[in-house]
Structures are given as C-alpha cells and as structure tokens.
C-alpha cells in the first residue's frame, strides 16, 4: 500500500486555510480537508517539530525537559510532545526565565 501524502494546492498553503489535497490511493478525496488536518494536528510531535513550533533550538527543548519540567513523554529512546500540553505549559509560564535556573 502506498503512503498517504498531503500535497499543497497553489501558493497560499497553510494548515488554517485548509488548502491541502490528499493524494495516493484515495485521490478521489482530493479537495479541502479540514477534518484530516485536525487529525494531523492531534499527533505526537518530535523534538525537532516542537522546537520549530516554539521557535527555539532543539538543545533548548532538552534543557526545558530537564530543568523546567516541560511536558514530554519518552517513547523508547525518543521524546514525544502533545502540542496541547506544551501550549498550556508555555501559557502557564513554564518556559519563562527564572533566577537560578
């Protein structure tokens, strides 16, 4: 079975715009897929993905896990993140600079 690929349509591509087409064995579904995008947003993120999302380096993510209790889950030897949990942690001041840390 071929993998499912999300392919941008046109130049104004963005997750909020819904301008994405599902390609592969289910190409008859091509068109704006807001429901599919919600499922993509709900997946576990890697260290690189959460660093990109937060606009920090991956070393900063590892330091936050160790020193500031950033919400993360170890899956095997990989760290995985829930975007919802990380957003809540940031909003509550978890990533804020503190004296002595």
FIKOLZA-1660 file (N, C-alpha, C; in steps of 0.1 Angstrom, whole numbers, plus 5000, padded with zeros to 4 digits):
% residues 101
   i   px   py   pz ch aa at
   1 5008 4988 5000  A  X  N
   1 5000 5000 5000  A  X CA
   1 5009 5012 5000  A  X  C
   2 5005 5022 4992  A  X  N
   2 5013 5035 4991  A  X CA
   2 5010 5043 5003  A  X  C
   3 5019 5052 5007  A  X  N
   3 5017 5061 5018  A  X CA
   3 5007 5072 5014  A  X  C
   4 5000 5078 5024  A  X  N
   4 4991 5089 5021  A  X CA
   4 5000 5102 5022  A  X  C
   5 4999 5110 5012  A  X  N
   5 5007 5122 5012  A  X CA
   5 4997 5134 5012  A  X  C
   6 5001 5144 5019  A  X  N
   6 4994 5157 5019  A  X CA
   6 5002 5166 5009  A  X  C
   7 4995 5171 4999  A  X  N
   7 5001 5179 4989  A  X CA
   7 4995 5193 4989  A  X  C
   8 5003 5204 4989  A  X  N
   8 4998 5217 4989  A  X CA
   8 4991 5220 4975  A  X  C
   9 4981 5228 4976  A  X  N
   9 4974 5233 4964  A  X CA
   9 4976 5247 4962  A  X  C
  10 4983 5252 4952  A  X  N
  10 4985 5266 4949  A  X CA
  10 4996 5271 4958  A  X  C
  11 4998 5284 4959  A  X  N
  11 5008 5290 4967  A  X CA
  11 5004 5294 4981  A  X  C
  12 4992 5297 4983  A  X  N
  12 4987 5301 4997  A  X CA
  12 4984 5289 5005  A  X  C
  13 4994 5282 5010  A  X  N
  13 4992 5270 5017  A  X CA
  13 4994 5272 5032  A  X  C
  14 4985 5267 5040  A  X  N
  14 4986 5268 5054  A  X CA
  14 4976 5259 5061  A  X  C
  15 4979 5254 5072  A  X  N
  15 4971 5245 5079  A  X CA
  15 4957 5251 5082  A  X  C
  16 4957 5264 5085  A  X  N
  16 4944 5270 5088  A  X CA
  16 4936 5273 5076  A  X  C
  17 4942 5273 5064  A  X  N
  17 4935 5277 5052  A  X CA
  17 4927 5264 5047  A  X  C
  18 4932 5252 5050  A  X  N
  18 4925 5240 5045  A  X CA
  18 4929 5237 5031  A  X  C
  19 4938 5244 5025  A  X  N
  19 4942 5242 5011  A  X CA
  19 4952 5231 5010  A  X  C
  20 4948 5219 5012  A  X  N
  20 4957 5207 5011  A  X CA
  20 4949 5196 5005  A  X  C
  21 4956 5188 4997  A  X  N
  21 4949 5178 4989  A  X CA
  21 4955 5164 4994  A  X  C
  22 4947 5154 4996  A  X  N
  22 4951 5141 5000  A  X CA
  22 4954 5134 4987  A  X  C
  23 4966 5128 4985  A  X  N
  23 4970 5121 4973  A  X CA
  23 4974 5107 4976  A  X  C
  24 4973 5098 4967  A  X  N
  24 4977 5084 4969  A  X CA
  24 4965 5076 4965  A  X  C
  25 4963 5064 4971  A  X  N
  25 4953 5055 4967  A  X CA
  25 4938 5061 4968  A  X  C
  26 4937 5072 4977  A  X  N
  26 4924 5078 4979  A  X CA
  26 4923 5091 4972  A  X  C
  27 4929 5092 4960  A  X  N
  27 4929 5105 4953  A  X CA
  27 4915 5110 4949  A  X  C
  28 4905 5102 4949  A  X  N
  28 4892 5107 4947  A  X CA
  28 4887 5116 4958  A  X  C
  29 4894 5116 4969  A  X  N
  29 4890 5125 4980  A  X CA
  29 4897 5139 4979  A  X  C
  30 4904 5141 4968  A  X  N
  30 4912 5154 4967  A  X CA
  30 4902 5166 4969  A  X  C
  31 4907 5176 4976  A  X  N
  31 4900 5188 4979  A  X CA
  31 4903 5193 4993  A  X  C
  32 4897 5204 4997  A  X  N
  32 4900 5209 5011  A  X CA
  32 4895 5199 5021  A  X  C
  33 4904 5196 5030  A  X  N
  33 4902 5185 5040  A  X CA
  33 4904 5190 5054  A  X  C
  34 4895 5198 5059  A  X  N
  34 4897 5204 5073  A  X CA
  34 4897 5193 5083  A  X  C
  35 4889 5183 5082  A  X  N
  35 4888 5172 5092  A  X CA
  35 4901 5164 5092  A  X  C
  36 4907 5162 5081  A  X  N
  36 4920 5154 5081  A  X CA
  36 4931 5163 5087  A  X  C
  37 4931 5176 5085  A  X  N
  37 4941 5184 5091  A  X CA
  37 4940 5185 5106  A  X  C
  38 4928 5184 5112  A  X  N
  38 4926 5183 5126  A  X CA
  38 4933 5171 5131  A  X  C
  39 4932 5159 5124  A  X  N
  39 4938 5147 5129  A  X CA
  39 4953 5148 5128  A  X  C
  40 4958 5155 5118  A  X  N
  40 4973 5157 5117  A  X CA
  40 4978 5166 5129  A  X  C
  41 4970 5176 5133  A  X  N
  41 4974 5185 5144  A  X CA
  41 4974 5177 5157  A  X  C
  42 4967 5167 5158  A  X  N
  42 4965 5159 5171  A  X CA
  42 4976 5149 5173  A  X  C
  43 4985 5147 5164  A  X  N
  43 4995 5137 5166  A  X CA
  43 5006 5141 5175  A  X  C
  44 5014 5132 5180  A  X  N
  44 5026 5135 5188  A  X CA
  44 5037 5141 5180  A  X  C
  45 5043 5151 5185  A  X  N
  45 5054 5158 5178  A  X CA
  45 5068 5154 5183  A  X  C
  46 5077 5154 5175  A  X  N
  46 5091 5151 5178  A  X CA
  46 5098 5163 5184  A  X  C
  47 5111 5161 5189  A  X  N
  47 5119 5172 5194  A  X CA
  47 5120 5183 5183  A  X  C
  48 5124 5179 5171  A  X  N
  48 5126 5189 5160  A  X CA
  48 5113 5196 5157  A  X  C
  49 5102 5189 5157  A  X  N
  49 5090 5196 5154  A  X CA
  49 5085 5205 5164  A  X  C
  50 5087 5202 5177  A  X  N
  50 5082 5211 5188  A  X CA
  50 5092 5223 5189  A  X  C
  51 5105 5221 5186  A  X  N
  51 5114 5232 5186  A  X CA
  51 5111 5242 5175  A  X  C
  52 5107 5237 5163  A  X  N
  52 5103 5245 5152  A  X CA
  52 5090 5252 5155  A  X  C
  53 5081 5246 5161  A  X  N
  53 5068 5251 5165  A  X CA
  53 5070 5263 5175  A  X  C
  54 5079 5261 5185  A  X  N
  54 5082 5271 5195  A  X CA
  54 5092 5281 5191  A  X  C
  55 5099 5279 5180  A  X  N
  55 5109 5289 5175  A  X CA
  55 5122 5289 5184  A  X  C
  56 5126 5277 5189  A  X  N
  56 5138 5275 5197  A  X CA
  56 5146 5264 5191  A  X  C
  57 5159 5263 5196  A  X  N
  57 5167 5252 5191  A  X CA
  57 5164 5239 5199  A  X  C
  58 5168 5228 5193  A  X  N
  58 5164 5215 5199  A  X CA
  58 5172 5213 5213  A  X  C
  59 5183 5219 5214  A  X  N
  59 5191 5219 5227  A  X CA
  59 5182 5226 5238  A  X  C
  60 5175 5237 5234  A  X  N
  60 5167 5243 5244  A  X CA
  60 5156 5234 5249  A  X  C
  61 5150 5227 5239  A  X  N
  61 5139 5217 5243  A  X CA
  61 5144 5207 5253  A  X  C
  62 5156 5202 5251  A  X  N
  62 5161 5192 5260  A  X CA
  62 5164 5198 5274  A  X  C
  63 5169 5211 5274  A  X  N
  63 5171 5217 5287  A  X CA
  63 5158 5220 5294  A  X  C
  64 5148 5224 5287  A  X  N
  64 5135 5226 5293  A  X CA
  64 5129 5213 5299  A  X  C
  65 5131 5202 5292  A  X  N
  65 5126 5189 5297  A  X CA
  65 5133 5186 5310  A  X  C
  66 5146 5188 5311  A  X  N
  66 5154 5185 5322  A  X CA
  66 5153 5195 5334  A  X  C
  67 5152 5208 5331  A  X  N
  67 5153 5218 5341  A  X CA
  67 5140 5225 5344  A  X  C
  68 5130 5225 5335  A  X  N
  68 5118 5232 5337  A  X CA
  68 5105 5224 5336  A  X  C
  69 5107 5211 5336  A  X  N
  69 5096 5202 5336  A  X CA
  69 5086 5204 5324  A  X  C
  70 5092 5206 5312  A  X  N
  70 5084 5207 5300  A  X CA
  70 5077 5194 5298  A  X  C
  71 5064 5194 5295  A  X  N
  71 5056 5181 5294  A  X CA
  71 5061 5174 5282  A  X  C
  72 5066 5162 5284  A  X  N
  72 5072 5153 5273  A  X CA
  72 5070 5139 5278  A  X  C
  73 5070 5130 5268  A  X  N
  73 5068 5116 5271  A  X CA
  73 5079 5108 5263  A  X  C
  74 5086 5099 5270  A  X  N
  74 5096 5091 5263  A  X CA
  74 5090 5079 5257  A  X  C
  75 5092 5077 5244  A  X  N
  75 5087 5066 5237  A  X CA
  75 5099 5059 5231  A  X  C
  76 5103 5048 5238  A  X  N
  76 5116 5041 5235  A  X CA
  76 5127 5051 5239  A  X  C
  77 5135 5055 5230  A  X  N
  77 5145 5065 5233  A  X CA
  77 5142 5079 5227  A  X  C
  78 5130 5080 5222  A  X  N
  78 5126 5093 5216  A  X CA
  78 5117 5101 5225  A  X  C
  79 5118 5114 5225  A  X  N
  79 5109 5123 5233  A  X CA
  79 5098 5126 5223  A  X  C
  80 5085 5126 5228  A  X  N
  80 5073 5130 5221  A  X CA
  80 5066 5140 5229  A  X  C
  81 5059 5149 5222  A  X  N
  81 5052 5160 5228  A  X CA
  81 5038 5162 5223  A  X  C
  82 5029 5165 5232  A  X  N
  82 5015 5169 5228  A  X CA
  82 5015 5184 5227  A  X  C
  83 5011 5188 5215  A  X  N
  83 5011 5203 5213  A  X CA
  83 5002 5210 5223  A  X  C
  84 4991 5204 5226  A  X  N
  84 4981 5209 5236  A  X CA
  84 4988 5211 5249  A  X  C
  85 4995 5201 5254  A  X  N
  85 5002 5201 5267  A  X CA
  85 5013 5212 5267  A  X  C
  86 5020 5213 5256  A  X  N
  86 5031 5222 5256  A  X CA
  86 5026 5237 5255  A  X  C
  87 5015 5239 5247  A  X  N
  87 5008 5252 5247  A  X CA
  87 5004 5256 5261  A  X  C
  88 4998 5247 5268  A  X  N
  88 4993 5250 5282  A  X CA
  88 5005 5253 5291  A  X  C
  89 5016 5246 5290  A  X  N
  89 5028 5248 5298  A  X CA
  89 5034 5261 5295  A  X  C
  90 5035 5265 5282  A  X  N
  90 5040 5278 5279  A  X CA
  90 5031 5290 5284  A  X  C
  91 5018 5288 5283  A  X  N
  91 5009 5299 5288  A  X CA
  91 5009 5300 5303  A  X  C
  92 5012 5289 5310  A  X  N
  92 5013 5290 5324  A  X CA
  92 5027 5295 5329  A  X  C
  93 5036 5299 5320  A  X  N
  93 5048 5304 5324  A  X CA
  93 5059 5294 5326  A  X  C
  94 5057 5282 5321  A  X  N
  94 5067 5271 5323  A  X CA
  94 5081 5274 5316  A  X  C
  95 5080 5281 5305  A  X  N
  95 5093 5284 5298  A  X CA
  95 5099 5297 5301  A  X  C
  96 5093 5305 5311  A  X  N
  96 5098 5318 5314  A  X CA
  96 5111 5317 5321  A  X  C
  97 5119 5327 5320  A  X  N
  97 5132 5327 5326  A  X CA
  97 5131 5328 5341  A  X  C
  98 5138 5320 5349  A  X  N
  98 5137 5321 5364  A  X CA
  98 5151 5322 5369  A  X  C
  99 5153 5329 5379  A  X  N
  99 5166 5331 5385  A  X CA
  99 5171 5318 5391  A  X  C
 100 5184 5315 5389  A  X  N
 100 5190 5303 5394  A  X CA
 100 5188 5290 5386  A  X  C
 101 5181 5292 5374  A  X  N
 101 5179 5280 5365  A  X CA
 101 5186 5282 5352  A  X  C
% end
